[in-house]
Amino acid sequence: MNDISAKVRNYIVATFLFGEGSKLGDETSFMENSILDSTGMLELINFVEQEFSISIDPSELVPDNLDSIKNITTFIERKKGTGTLGEAA
């Protein structure tokens, strides 16, 4: 787990799962598992923008970017130009 993944996981566990993150996998869908509602998603977006100094465009607010720890990590790496997963930007 890299630093981005760890920060996102810690935030989600502390804020939405009240410390009970043992079943939260990197690919666990926040929506399918009712981890985040619409207000929670807004809080997560705000956290990501502030913590990683990026701006998220409304067109980027899609599940492929924000529906799991893995998706968010890949999205942030792509936005910051630090991708380590070998994916094209």
N, C-alpha and C positions, 0 to 999 in steps of 0.2 A: 504494500500500500504506500503510495507516494504522499507527499505533504498535502497536496490539494485534496486528495481523497480523505485523508485523516481529518482535515479541518471541516470538510463538508459533513462527514460522518459524525464527528463530535457535535457539530451544531444541530443536526437533525435529531440525534439521540437525546441531547440535553433539552432541546426546545419542544420537540413533538412527541418523543417516546418516553420522556421523563426518566431517562437513564436505563431503560430496558431495550437495548439495541442488539441483544444477542442473536435475534433472528433476522436482522437487517443485513442482507447480502449486498454486494456491490451492484448486482443487477436487479435487485428487488424493485418492482415498480411502485412508486409512491401512490399513484392513482388506483391501480388495481388492488392494492392492499390497504386502501383508505388511510394511508399514513399522513397525507396532506389534503386539506380541503382548499378551496380557492383563496381564502385568507392566508392559509399556511404557505401556499405557493408564492403569494406576494411577499411574505416575510422572507422566504428562501431567496427569492430574486433580489431583494434588497440586501440581504446578507452577502450573496455572491458578488454583487456589484461593489459593495463597500470593502469586503475582505480582500478581493482580488483586483481591485482598481480597474474594473472593466465596466463598459456600458452595454446593456443588453437591449437591442433593438426590438420593437414589438414583433417584427417578422421572425425573430429568433425564439419566441416564446412557444416552442413546440415540444412535444414529448421526447423527440429524438435528442433534444438538448438538455432537458430538465427532469426527466421522469425516473432517474435512478442516480446513484452515486457515480457509477461508471459513465453514464451519459453526461452528467455535469462536469466530471473531471476532464473528459475528452473535449467538451465544449470550451471549458476554461483554457485548456492547453492550446486549443486551436486559436482562440481569441488572443491569447498572449504570445502566440507564435513559439510555444515551447513544447509542442506535441512530442510525446515519447512513444506513441503507439504505432508509429509508422503510417498514420492515416494522412491523406491529402487534406490540405486546408480548404 
